[in-house]
Amino acid sequence: MAVALRPLSYALGAEVLGIDLTRPMSESSFGEIYRAFLDHGILLIRGQKITREQHIEFSRRFGELDRHEALPRDRHPQYPELLMVTNVPQADGSPSNSRYTGQLWHSDMSFTLVPSLGSLLRAAKVPPVGGDTMFANMYAAYEALSAGMQKLIADLHGIHRPERKNAGVDPAWEQENRRLNPPVAQPVVRTHPETGRKALYIGEKVKSFEGMTQEESRPLIDYLIRHATRPQFLYRHQWQPDDIVIWDNRCTMHVALGDYDPAQRRHMERTTVLGTPCGHVAAEAAVH
Ligand SMILES: O=C(O)CCC(=O)C(=O)O
């Protein structure tokens, strides 16, 4: 089967047409999908009424799945491979722990020593308007920098922390999150292990570069994020129920815009494919 693709934006992404994830898929068809994933950075598959088991099973074809030990409060109690990204209140009526997940520009699990290869997010319930997600092509962002800037950042490491937007909303969670996830230094320029291309690896979870103070680091971090999120590098996804979006965390970053009425329900479930080890625990002295 030749997989049919439709571009999603100038910058990145393709929709995969005519596939049904409830049916068996041959190795050669999956090979075409994986090739498209490497080529386009993001894939969209619409209209997939799949079970949790089918979501996990399809995700496993991309590689070993994270059991989300770094985010224990947000994983599904029976399916640790599924991370809940939801504003549906908990059984006792208290707000969902993950209602602000993803509302900073980031690449998944960059704050760990095995940052993710890719993620597969399934939309179970979406608000009538808004709740969009934006993606940035970090190859294109890197390639558009001047030779001087590329040289300046070549050996820098950003210190990634497991932060979320709306800090202070749940201090107990923040304390536990910091204990589980000490700051990790990641290269600002990362070579994609499969394509060999260089990509910017930065985001709003980075507050400083290794060996520099926050004050010294801030202007360059701000510049790189502003640069990478210029419209020509972006795709904005408007979700429909039963969409699955698959992204390559090694060459894209993304943000959940939170542009919707919080009284409306938004429920997403994510599998996270483990990547290759990258980065090191940041030296205490470097963490300001
Ligand atoms: O909910 C979204 O739109 C994106 C969630 C997210 O950022 C993530 O799962 O990493």
The ligand as a Gaussian input file, in Angstrom:
#p B3LYP/6-31G(d) Opt

LIG

0 1
 O       -2.757000      18.928000      24.997000
 C       -2.066000      19.305000      24.062000
 O       -2.525000      19.942000      23.126000
 C       -0.608000      18.989000      24.030000
 C       -0.186000      18.227000      25.229000
 C        1.290000      18.228000      25.377000
 O        1.938000      19.237000      25.265000
 C        1.974000      16.991000      25.626000
 O        1.327000      15.959000      25.783000
 O        3.215000      17.033000      25.650000

